Amino acid sequence: MPKDGRRYNGDGTYSLRPDGRFMFRVTTEIGIRKTFYGKTKSECKRKYDEFLAGNTDALTKVKVFSEWSLQWLEIYAKNNVGYGTYSEYKIIIEKNLNPVLGKLKLSAIKPAHLQNVINTNSEYSPSRLKKIKFLLSAIMSRAVENSYCSKDISQNIKLPTFEKKEIEVFSAQHVKTLLEFAPKHQFGLAVMMLLFTGMRRGEILALQWNNIDIENGLIHVCQVVSKNEDGWCLNPFTKNKKTRYVPIGAELKAAFEATKKENLFMFSSTRWGFMSPDMFELRYKQFFEDMNRGLESEKQVPIMSPHKCRHTFASYLLKGGVDLKIIQELLGHSEISTTANVYTHVDTQGLKDNITKLNY
């Protein structure tokens, strides 16, 4: 640290992570924010020095889009998004962007070239096309910032017009069947939590019993199980980097009180301490198979993903008149626009039912 007390680019800061490793976070001399991990501070610093030595040379050689897109991925994405998001970005760049733009010089790329990427991938889902558009904009704007081209031409990329589909949720009868069976099954608590809290799978897997405040009726959501290059890990941040509290209803409270607290994690395994998402999926599927085995075919509940429980939770709250802002807080969405885009779909049957109330 300089004598004047100020921190300059290149100084960096060290911190000790919950897993025992050190983290060195630094903004380089050219304004790039990076994070390095190691068992010791010196290992972190060595990785930083290696990055500077290798990256400077790689950046000077950049001429075409494919070279810059991969540099952008390592410099701007790798340490700023989750491992899953980083892996998805890498796939999109290698499969969708570089085959179309890869050989073009950055200074020679025109708006039509970027639009052509969207057009040639129009068969993809709306969410994938939005990510392709985001990556095109992010890569090109940083190219301007680093003087590889003079003007950001990504501002007017147009996506196709999509018909908005209603999200898939469990019916009221299916929810009733699920909740009636849950107390009888060893995995029933997990299914009840999905339906009564709207929490993400990774958030539920990261819950420890000390995150449950039964007396005050609150669940503290403060970490998540996610994937990194070494496998599944406990990430001390939620998806939007904020902690939140989810209220506990009477049925869920009774289920908590009836459950033996034998391990640190609510859902545990001997390998990681927490149950892995892969094991969660297997037991979730087994829950449905065990439940449906005792039901007549017309009363059986379709096996939909755990995330559909989250959709069910939010949709029934909205249908019950809960304010969208409250639903946003419960779900842990960073922006209310995310909540609105997903859950304020047109209820066509509701429109039909209510049009009869028109009385001229």
C-alpha positions in Angstrom: 0.0 0.0 0.0 1.5 3.4 -0.9 2.4 5.9 1.8 -0.4 8.2 0.8 -2.9 5.5 1.8 -4.5 5.3 -1.6 -4.9 2.0 -3.5 -3.8 2.0 -7.2 -4.5 -0.4 -10.0 -2.2 -3.4 -9.7 -2.1 -3.3 -5.8 -4.9 -5.8 -5.2 -6.3 -7.2 -2.0 -6.1 -10.7 -0.3 -8.9 -12.4 1.6 -9.4 -15.8 3.1 -12.3 -17.9 1.7 -14.5 -20.2 3.8 -12.9 -23.2 2.0 -9.4 -22.2 3.4 -8.0 -20.9 0.1 -6.8 -17.3 -0.4 -8.3 -15.0 -2.9 -6.4 -12.2 -4.6 -8.6 -9.6 -6.2 -6.9 -7.0 -8.4 -7.6 -4.4 -11.0 -4.7 -4.4 -13.5 -2.9 -1.4 -14.8 -5.2 -1.3 -17.9 -8.4 -1.5 -15.8 -9.2 -5.2 -16.1 -10.6 -6.7 -12.8 -9.3 -10.2 -12.1 -9.5 -12.7 -9.2 -6.9 -15.4 -8.4 -7.1 -18.3 -5.9 -4.4 -20.3 -4.2 -3.5 -22.2 -1.0 -1.2 -19.3 -0.1 -0.9 -15.6 -0.9 2.3 -16.3 -2.8 0.5 -18.8 -5.0 -2.2 -16.2 -5.8 0.5 -13.6 -6.7 2.3 -16.1 -8.9 -0.8 -16.8 -10.8 -1.3 -13.0 -11.2 2.2 -12.6 -12.5 1.8 -15.5 -15.0 -1.5 -13.9 -16.2 0.2 -10.5 -16.8 3.1 -12.2 -18.7 1.0 -14.4 -20.9 -2.0 -12.1 -21.4 0.0 -9.0 -22.5 1.5 -11.0 -25.3 -1.8 -12.6 -26.3 -3.5 -9.2 -26.4 -0.9 -7.7 -28.7 -1.6 -10.5 -31.2 -5.3 -10.0 -31.4 -6.5 -9.2 -35.0 -9.7 -11.1 -35.7 -13.0 -11.7 -33.8 -12.2 -15.3 -32.8 -9.0 -14.2 -31.0 -10.7 -11.4 -29.2 -13.8 -13.3 -28.2 -11.7 -15.9 -26.4 -9.6 -13.2 -24.7 -12.8 -11.4 -23.6 -14.1 -14.7 -22.2 -11.0 -15.1 -20.0 -10.5 -11.5 -19.0 -14.1 -10.2 -18.5 -16.2 -13.3 -17.9 -14.2 -16.0 -16.1 -13.9 -14.4 -12.7 -17.1 -12.4 -12.8 -19.7 -15.0 -13.5 -20.5 -18.5 -12.1 -18.8 -21.5 -13.6 -22.0 -22.6 -15.3 -22.5 -19.3 -16.9 -18.9 -19.1 -18.0 -19.2 -22.6 -19.6 -22.3 -21.6 -21.4 -20.7 -18.4 -22.7 -17.8 -20.5 -24.0 -20.1 -22.9 -25.8 -22.0 -20.0 -27.5 -18.8 -18.2 -28.6 -17.3 -21.4 -30.0 -20.5 -22.8 -31.6 -22.5 -19.7 -32.6 -20.3 -16.6 -32.8 -16.8 -17.7 -34.1 -18.1 -19.8 -37.0 -19.8 -16.7 -38.4 -17.5 -13.9 -37.3 -14.3 -15.6 -36.3 -12.1 -14.7 -39.3 -13.2 -11.1 -39.6 -11.0 -8.3 -38.4 -12.6 -6.5 -35.6 -12.3 -3.1 -37.4 -14.1 -4.7 -40.5 -17.2 -6.0 -38.7 -20.4 -4.3 -39.8 -23.8 -4.2 -38.1 -25.1 -6.6 -40.8 -22.5 -9.2 -39.7 -23.8 -9.1 -36.1 -27.4 -9.3 -37.2 -26.5 -12.3 -39.4 -25.4 -14.2 -36.3 -28.9 -13.8 -34.9 -30.5 -14.7 -38.2 -28.4 -17.8 -38.7 -29.3 -19.0 -35.2 -33.0 -18.1 -35.3 -34.1 -21.7 -34.5 -32.8 -21.3 -31.0 -35.0 -20.5 -28.0 -35.6 -16.9 -27.0 -33.4 -17.2 -23.9 -30.5 -18.5 -26.0 -30.9 -15.8 -28.6 -30.9 -13.2 -25.9 -27.6 -14.6 -24.6 -26.1 -14.5 -28.1 -27.2 -10.9 -28.4 -25.7 -10.0 -25.0 -22.4 -11.6 -25.8 -22.2 -9.8 -29.2 -22.8 -6.5 -27.4 -20.4 -7.2 -24.6 -17.5 -8.4 -26.8 -17.8 -5.6 -29.3 -18.2 -2.8 -26.7 -15.0 -4.1 -24.9 -13.2 -4.2 -28.3 -13.9 -0.5 -28.7 -12.7 0.1 -25.1 -9.4 -1.7 -25.9 -9.0 0.2 -29.3 -9.4 -2.8 -31.5 -12.1 -0.9 -33.4 -13.4 2.7 -33.2 -17.1 2.4 -32.9 -19.6 0.1 -31.0 -21.9 -1.2 -33.7 -23.8 -3.7 -31.5 -26.5 -1.3 -30.3 -29.2 -2.1 -32.9 -29.1 -5.8 -33.0 -32.7 -7.0 -33.5 -34.2 -10.3 -32.1 -37.1 -12.1 -33.8 -40.6 -11.5 -32.4 -41.5 -14.4 -30.2 -44.9 -15.6 -29.1 -44.7 -15.5 -25.3 -45.6 -19.0 -23.9 -47.3 -19.5 -20.6 -45.0 -21.1 -18.0 -45.7 -24.6 -17.0 -46.8 -25.2 -13.4 -48.5 -27.9 -11.3 -52.2 -27.8 -11.2 -54.0 -27.2 -7.9 -55.0 -30.9 -7.7 -51.4 -32.0 -8.4 -50.1 -29.7 -5.7 -52.6 -31.2 -3.3 -51.5 -34.7 -4.2 -47.8 -33.8 -3.8 -48.3 -32.2 -0.4 -50.5 -35.1 0.9 -47.8 -37.6 0.0 -44.7 -35.5 1.1 -44.9 -36.2 4.8 -44.9 -39.9 4.2 -41.7 -39.9 2.1 -38.1 -39.5 3.1 -37.6 -36.9 0.4 -40.9 -35.1 1.1 -39.3 -32.2 3.0 -37.3 -31.2 -0.1 -40.5 -31.2 -2.2 -42.4 -29.2 0.4 -39.6 -26.6 0.5 -39.7 -26.2 -3.3 -43.4 -25.6 -3.2 -43.7 -23.5 -0.1 -40.6 -21.3 -0.6 -39.9 -21.0 -4.3 -36.2 -21.4 -3.5 -33.8 -22.6 -6.2 -32.5 -26.2 -6.0 -28.9 -25.0 -5.3 -30.2 -22.7 -2.5 -32.0 -25.5 -0.8 -29.0 -27.8 -1.0 -26.8 -25.1 0.6 -29.1 -24.7 3.6 -27.7 -25.5 7.0 -30.0 -26.0 10.0 -28.6 -22.8 11.6 -30.1 -21.0 8.6 -33.6 -22.0 9.8 -35.1 -19.7 12.4 -38.2 -21.7 13.4 -39.0 -19.4 16.3 -39.3 -16.3 14.1 -40.5 -18.2 11.1 -37.7 -17.3 8.6 -35.2 -19.1 6.3 -32.0 -17.2 5.7 -30.9 -17.8 2.1 -27.3 -16.8 2.0 -25.3 -19.3 -0.1 -25.8 -21.8 -2.9 -24.4 -25.1 -4.2 -22.9 -24.5 -7.7 -20.4 -26.0 -10.0 -16.8 -25.0 -10.6 -13.9 -26.5 -12.4 -13.3 -29.0 -9.6 -16.9 -30.2 -9.3 -19.7 -29.1 -6.9 -18.9 -26.5 -4.3 -20.5 -24.4 -1.7 -20.6 -20.8 -3.0 -20.9 -18.2 -0.3 -23.0 -16.0 -2.5 -26.5 -16.4 -4.0 -27.2 -15.9 -7.6 -27.8 -12.2 -7.3 -25.0 -11.8 -4.7 -27.6 -10.8 -2.0 -29.0 -12.7 1.0 -32.7 -12.8 1.6 -35.2 -14.1 4.1 -38.1 -16.4 3.1 -41.0 -16.9 5.6 -41.9 -20.3 7.0 -45.6 -21.3 6.8 -47.4 -23.5 9.3 -47.1 -26.7 7.2 -43.4 -26.3 6.6 -42.8 -25.4 10.2 -44.4 -28.6 11.3 -42.2 -30.5 8.8 -39.1 -28.9 10.1 -40.0 -29.7 13.7 -40.7 -33.4 12.8 -37.3 -33.8 11.0 -34.2 -35.1 12.9 -31.3 -32.7 12.7 -28.5 -35.2 12.3 -26.1 -33.2 10.1 -24.9 -29.7 9.5 -26.7 -29.5 6.2 -30.4 -30.1 5.8 -29.8 -32.4 2.9 -26.4 -34.0 3.3 -24.0 -36.5 1.8 -20.7 -38.0 3.0 -18.7 -36.7 0.0 -19.3 -33.0 0.1 -21.2 -32.5 3.3 -24.2 -31.2 1.2 -26.2 -33.3 -1.2 -25.1 -32.9 -4.8 -27.6 -31.6 -7.4 -27.2 -34.9 -9.3 -28.3 -36.8 -6.2 -31.1 -34.3 -5.6 -32.5 -34.9 -9.1 -32.4 -38.7 -8.6 -34.3 -38.6 -5.3 -36.7 -36.0 -6.6 -37.6 -38.3 -9.5 -37.8 -41.3 -7.1 -40.3 -39.3 -5.0 -42.7 -39.0 -8.0 -42.3 -42.6 -9.0 -43.1 -43.8 -5.4 -46.1 -41.4 -5.2 -47.5 -42.3 -8.6 -47.1 -46.1 -8.0 -50.0 -45.9 -5.6 -52.3 -43.8 -7.7 -54.7 -44.5 -10.5 -53.3 -43.4 -13.9 -55.7 -40.4 -14.2 -54.6 -39.1 -10.8 -50.9 -39.4 -11.3 -48.8 -36.3 -11.2 -46.4 -35.6 -14.1 -42.7 -35.4 -13.3 -41.7 -31.8 -13.9 -38.4 -30.3 -13.0 -37.8 -28.9 -9.5 -37.7 -25.4 -11.1 -41.4 -25.9 -12.1 -42.1 -25.9 -8.3 -40.5 -22.4 -8.2 -42.8 -21.4 -11.1 -45.8 -22.9 -9.3 -45.0 -21.0 -6.1 -44.7 -17.7 -7.8 -47.7 -18.1 -10.1 -50.1 -19.1 -7.4 -48.9 -16.1 -5.3 -49.6 -13.8 -8.2 -53.0 -15.4 -8.8 -53.8 -14.9 -5.1 -53.2 -11.2 -5.4 -49.7 -10.9 -4.0 -47.8 -7.7 -5.2 -45.2 -8.4 -7.8 -42.6 -6.6 -5.8 -43.1 -9.0 -2.9 -42.8 -12.0 -5.3 -39.5 -10.5 -6.6 -38.1 -10.3 -3.1 -39.2 -13.9 -2.2 -37.7 -15.3 -5.4 -34.4 -13.3 -5.1 -34.6 -11.6 -8.5 -32.3 -8.7 -8.9 -34.7 -6.8 -11.2 -38.5 -6.7 -11.0 -38.5 -6.8 -14.8 -37.3 -10.4 -14.5 -40.2 -11.3 -12.3 -42.7 -9.5 -14.5 -41.4 -11.0 -17.8 -41.7 -14.6 -16.4 -44.9 -14.5 -14.4 -47.2 -11.8 -15.8 -48.2 -14.0 -18.7 -51.7 -13.7 -20.2 -54.2 -16.0 -18.4 -56.5 -16.6 -21.3 -59.0 -18.7 -19.3 -59.1 -15.9 -16.7 -59.9 -13.4 -19.4 -62.7 -15.6 -20.6 -64.1 -16.1 -17.1 -64.0 -12.4 -16.4 -65.4 -11.0 -19.7 -68.8 -12.3 -18.6 -68.7 -9.7 -15.8 -68.8 -6.8 -18.3 -72.2 -5.2 -17.8 -73.0 -2.3 -20.2 
